[in-house]
Amino acid sequence: MGLILSSAARNAAADAIGNLLDAGSGAAKIRVYTASRPAGPDTAITSQTLLAEFTLNDPAFVAASGGVKALDNTPVPAATGLAAGTAAWFRMLDSNSAAVVDGLVSGTGGAGDLQLTTTAVTVGQSLEVTSGTLTMPAGVP
């Protein structure tokens, strides 16, 4: 059987991940890569191309609600394209560059955990994060 979490537990889990990202003296970062996504944050990045790196606000997130922790987008995190390719996934790192979370990227209005102004990245292109969330599932009985 699977666990089913209360809203309070989901919020606490999302806030704990946010606290990991906000730990340290600097801001967290998001690195955006081409496909394919590795097994998780503990897996080294091998053949994927780094397309962009965003420095987040510090703190990076607002308080969790309903098991969802949203990125603080004021001011909007922005970056410049480092390479050309299609953004597929991202890795969030704390201020010491320790990997904490991997997730999927989409364009604005898409279903990704991180939404960018575009997923078609070129060198020198300006990119912005339009939204980003950490969502803790309620579970399935």
C-alpha positions in Angstrom: 0.0 0.0 0.0 1.1 3.5 -0.7 1.3 6.4 1.8 -1.3 9.1 1.7 -0.2 12.5 3.0 -2.1 15.2 4.7 -1.9 18.8 3.3 0.2 19.7 6.4 2.7 16.8 5.7 2.9 17.7 2.0 3.6 21.4 2.9 6.2 20.3 5.4 7.9 18.1 2.8 7.9 20.9 0.2 9.2 23.4 2.7 12.0 21.1 3.8 13.2 20.8 0.2 13.0 24.5 -0.2 15.1 24.9 3.0 17.7 22.6 1.6 18.0 24.7 -1.5 18.1 28.0 0.5 20.8 26.7 2.9 24.1 28.4 2.8 25.2 31.9 2.3 24.3 32.3 -1.4 21.4 31.8 -3.7 20.3 28.4 -5.2 20.7 27.8 -8.9 18.8 26.0 -11.6 20.7 24.4 -14.5 18.8 23.6 -17.6 19.9 20.7 -19.9 19.0 18.8 -23.0 17.6 15.3 -22.8 17.8 12.7 -21.4 17.3 13.2 -17.7 19.5 11.1 -15.4 18.0 8.8 -12.8 18.1 11.6 -10.2 20.1 14.3 -8.5 22.6 11.8 -7.2 23.4 10.7 -10.7 26.3 12.4 -12.5 25.5 14.4 -15.7 27.3 12.8 -18.6 26.2 13.5 -22.1 23.6 16.2 -21.6 24.3 19.8 -22.7 24.1 22.7 -20.2 21.8 25.2 -21.9 21.4 27.9 -19.2 22.0 28.6 -15.5 19.6 30.7 -13.5 20.5 32.2 -10.1 17.4 32.2 -8.0 16.1 34.7 -5.5 17.2 34.1 -1.9 15.0 32.7 -0.5 14.1 30.9 -3.7 10.5 29.9 -2.9 7.4 31.1 -1.1 5.7 29.1 1.6 4.1 25.8 0.5 0.3 25.6 0.1 -1.6 22.5 -0.8 1.6 20.6 -1.1 3.0 23.0 -3.7 5.9 25.3 -3.2 6.2 28.0 -5.9 9.4 29.8 -7.0 9.7 33.4 -6.0 9.5 35.2 -9.3 10.0 38.8 -8.1 12.3 39.7 -9.7 12.0 37.1 -12.5 15.0 34.8 -12.6 16.8 35.3 -16.0 19.7 33.8 -17.8 21.5 33.8 -21.1 21.7 30.8 -23.4 25.1 29.0 -23.1 24.5 26.5 -25.9 21.9 25.7 -28.5 19.4 22.9 -27.9 16.0 22.0 -26.6 15.5 22.4 -22.9 14.2 19.1 -21.5 15.0 19.0 -17.7 16.6 20.9 -14.9 18.7 20.4 -11.8 18.3 22.6 -8.8 21.4 23.1 -6.7 22.0 24.8 -3.3 24.4 27.6 -2.9 27.3 25.1 -2.5 26.3 23.5 -5.9 25.0 20.3 -4.2 22.3 18.8 -6.4 18.9 18.6 -4.6 16.1 18.3 -7.2 15.7 17.3 -10.9 12.5 18.1 -12.8 11.0 18.6 -16.3 11.1 21.8 -18.3 8.3 23.1 -20.5 7.5 26.4 -22.3 5.1 28.9 -20.6 1.7 27.2 -20.0 3.2 23.7 -20.3 3.1 20.9 -17.8 6.8 21.1 -16.7 7.9 21.7 -13.1 9.8 24.6 -14.5 8.4 26.8 -17.2 10.6 29.0 -19.4 9.8 31.6 -22.0 10.9 29.1 -24.6 12.5 25.6 -24.7 14.3 26.3 -27.9 17.5 27.8 -26.6 20.3 29.5 -28.7 23.6 30.9 -27.6 23.3 34.4 -26.1 19.5 34.2 -26.0 17.7 35.9 -23.1 15.6 33.4 -21.1 13.3 33.9 -18.1 11.6 31.5 -15.7 7.8 32.1 -16.0 7.0 29.7 -13.2 8.4 26.8 -11.2 7.0 24.5 -8.5 7.9 21.7 -6.2 4.8 19.6 -5.8 4.5 16.8 -3.2 2.0 14.2 -4.2 -0.9 13.3 -1.8 -0.4 9.6 -2.6 -2.6 6.9 -3.9 -4.3 4.3 -1.7 
